[in-house]
Amino acid sequence: MQKFQEDFIDLAIFAGALKFGSFTLKSGRQSPYFFNSGVFYTGEFSNALAAVFAELIARKVPPEKFDIVFGPAYKGIPLCVSTSMALAKKGVNKPWCFNRKEAKEHGDRGNFVGAPVKDGDRIILLDDVFTTGGAKEEAMAQLSSIAKVTFPAVFILLDRQEKDSEGKNAIAEFEKKHKTHVYSAITVEEIFEHLKGTEHIPAAVLSDYKKYKKQYGV
């Protein structure tokens, strides 16, 4: 595990973004942990998240291979803006863009805010987690409806490493369908391995995680 990954786990614990216990997810699954990037709402936290994304992007996609940093509404909005700024500090000056949930009918009309999207653009997407990929698919469809674009990569903070409702690897199916790659700053397996034996993960939680992984894990 890289140092920036360990630092991110520690940051998530400190900020209260990563919790352990029993949580009912939107899917109805009873999870032994929960990740909420919405608590990273201070300037310091936003800066730290942007640094994580900038480091991950630098390791996975060369700057000459993408044109726009995109974040799907709503949680992807601050991520794409702050990451664009973090990349600029690394000497990689890329524009940002995000979509609206509903098209604006006055002023700067349309579904998007930020860099204008045109034919040939190579767009990388940023988001907090990957569950079914629904929000990302919606944004990709919106972008593809206005220009002939490609998506070299999707970057997320946490890969829950779970099957979809049909029992398939959700990320693998998404990658195959959209001809892209999904990269995560951290996986749930890495989190539990890093924190195993610490006060953060009691034996009962670790036991519940193993059961959860057996039932839903890929």
C-alpha positions in Angstrom: 0.0 0.0 0.0 1.3 3.5 -0.9 1.7 6.2 1.7 -1.0 8.4 0.2 -3.4 5.5 0.6 -2.6 5.0 4.3 -2.9 8.8 4.8 -6.3 8.8 3.1 -7.6 6.0 5.4 -6.3 7.9 8.5 -7.9 11.1 7.1 -11.3 9.3 6.6 -11.2 8.0 10.2 -10.2 11.4 11.6 -13.0 13.2 9.6 -15.6 10.7 10.5 -16.1 9.7 6.9 -15.4 6.1 7.6 -17.5 4.4 10.3 -17.8 0.8 11.5 -20.9 -0.9 12.9 -24.2 -1.8 11.2 -25.6 0.4 8.4 -28.4 -0.1 6.0 -27.4 0.9 2.5 -29.5 2.3 -0.3 -29.4 -1.1 -1.9 -30.9 -2.6 1.3 -27.7 -4.4 2.2 -26.7 -4.4 5.8 -23.1 -3.2 5.8 -20.6 -3.4 8.6 -19.0 -0.1 7.5 -20.1 3.1 5.9 -18.2 5.8 3.9 -19.6 9.3 3.6 -17.4 11.8 1.7 -20.0 14.5 2.5 -18.2 15.2 5.8 -15.1 16.4 3.9 -16.6 19.9 3.8 -13.8 22.1 5.1 -11.1 23.7 3.0 -8.5 21.6 4.6 -10.3 18.3 4.0 -11.2 19.3 0.4 -7.5 20.1 -0.2 -6.5 16.7 1.2 -9.0 14.8 -1.0 -7.9 16.8 -4.1 -4.3 15.8 -3.3 -5.3 12.1 -3.2 -7.1 12.3 -6.6 -4.2 14.3 -8.1 -1.7 11.7 -6.9 -3.9 8.8 -8.2 -4.4 10.5 -11.6 -0.7 11.2 -12.0 0.0 7.5 -11.4 -2.6 6.1 -13.8 -3.3 8.5 -16.7 -0.5 10.7 -18.3 -1.6 14.4 -18.7 -1.5 14.0 -22.5 -4.1 11.3 -22.4 -7.0 13.4 -21.0 -8.5 16.9 -21.6 -11.2 17.6 -19.0 -11.7 16.7 -15.3 -15.4 16.0 -14.8 -17.5 15.5 -11.6 -21.1 14.2 -11.7 -23.6 16.1 -9.6 -23.7 16.5 -6.7 -20.7 15.1 -4.8 -18.5 15.1 -7.9 -18.8 18.9 -8.2 -16.3 20.0 -5.5 -14.1 17.0 -6.3 -13.5 18.0 -9.9 -12.9 21.7 -9.1 -10.5 21.0 -6.2 -8.7 18.3 -8.1 -8.2 20.5 -11.1 -6.6 23.0 -8.8 -4.4 20.3 -7.2 -3.3 19.1 -10.7 -2.4 22.6 -11.6 0.0 22.7 -8.6 1.7 19.6 -10.2 2.1 21.5 -13.4 -0.9 19.8 -15.1 -3.4 22.5 -16.1 -6.7 20.9 -17.0 -10.2 22.5 -17.1 -13.1 21.2 -15.0 -16.7 20.5 -15.8 -19.8 19.2 -14.0 -23.4 18.5 -14.9 -26.6 19.8 -13.6 -29.4 17.5 -12.5 -31.8 19.6 -14.5 -31.0 21.7 -17.5 -31.0 25.5 -16.9 -33.5 27.3 -19.2 -32.1 30.9 -18.8 -28.8 32.7 -18.7 -26.0 30.1 -19.3 -28.5 27.4 -20.5 -27.7 23.8 -20.7 -26.8 20.7 -18.6 -23.2 21.6 -17.9 -21.1 24.1 -16.0 -17.4 24.8 -16.7 -15.3 23.8 -19.7 -17.2 23.5 -23.0 -17.4 19.9 -24.2 -16.5 19.3 -27.8 -15.9 16.4 -30.2 -12.7 14.5 -29.5 -12.5 15.5 -25.8 -11.1 12.8 -23.5 -12.8 13.1 -20.1 -11.9 11.6 -16.8 -14.7 11.3 -14.2 -14.3 11.7 -10.4 -16.7 10.5 -7.8 -16.6 9.3 -4.2 -17.7 5.7 -4.4 -18.8 3.1 -6.9 -22.0 1.1 -6.1 -23.9 0.5 -9.3 -22.3 3.3 -11.4 -25.7 4.9 -12.1 -24.8 8.5 -11.6 -21.7 8.1 -13.7 -23.6 6.4 -16.5 -26.1 9.2 -16.5 -23.4 11.8 -16.8 -21.6 9.9 -19.5 -24.8 9.7 -21.5 -25.4 13.4 -21.1 -21.8 14.2 -22.3 -22.1 11.8 -25.2 -25.3 13.4 -26.3 -23.7 16.7 -27.1 -20.3 15.6 -28.4 -18.2 12.6 -29.6 -16.2 12.1 -26.4 -14.3 9.3 -24.8 -13.7 8.4 -21.2 -10.1 7.2 -20.5 -10.8 6.6 -16.8 -13.1 7.0 -13.8 -11.5 7.7 -10.5 -13.2 7.0 -7.1 -12.2 7.3 -3.5 -13.4 3.9 -2.4 -14.0 0.6 -4.2 -16.5 -1.4 -2.1 -15.5 -4.5 -4.2 -19.1 -5.7 -4.4 -21.3 -7.6 -6.8 -24.2 -5.9 -8.5 -27.8 -7.0 -8.2 -27.2 -9.7 -10.7 -24.3 -11.2 -8.9 -21.7 -9.8 -11.2 -18.6 -7.6 -10.5 -20.2 -4.1 -10.8 -17.0 -2.3 -11.7 -15.8 -5.0 -14.2 -19.2 -4.8 -16.0 -19.1 -1.0 -16.0 -15.6 -1.0 -17.5 -16.6 -3.5 -20.2 -19.7 -1.6 -21.1 -18.1 1.8 -21.4 -14.6 0.7 -22.5 -12.9 2.6 -19.6 -10.9 1.9 -16.5 -12.1 2.5 -12.9 -9.3 3.4 -10.4 -9.8 3.7 -6.7 -7.7 5.5 -4.1 -8.4 2.6 -1.8 -10.4 -0.7 -1.6 -12.4 -1.9 1.3 -10.1 -4.9 1.6 -7.1 -2.5 2.0 -9.0 -0.6 4.7 -9.7 -3.6 6.8 -6.1 -4.9 6.3 -4.6 -1.5 7.3 -6.8 -1.2 10.4 -6.9 -4.8 11.5 -6.0 -5.2 15.1 -6.6 -1.5 15.9 -9.2 0.0 18.1 -11.2 1.1 15.0 -12.2 -2.4 14.1 -13.5 -4.6 17.0 -13.5 -8.3 16.5 -17.3 -8.3 16.0 -17.1 -5.9 13.1 -14.3 -7.8 11.5 -16.4 -11.0 11.8 -19.4 -9.2 10.2 -17.2 -7.9 7.4 -16.0 -11.4 6.6 -19.6 -12.6 6.4 -20.6 -9.5 4.3 -17.7 -10.1 1.9 -18.6 -13.8 1.5 -22.2 -12.8 0.5 -21.6 -9.7 -1.6 -17.9 -9.4 -2.3 -16.3 -10.0 -5.7 
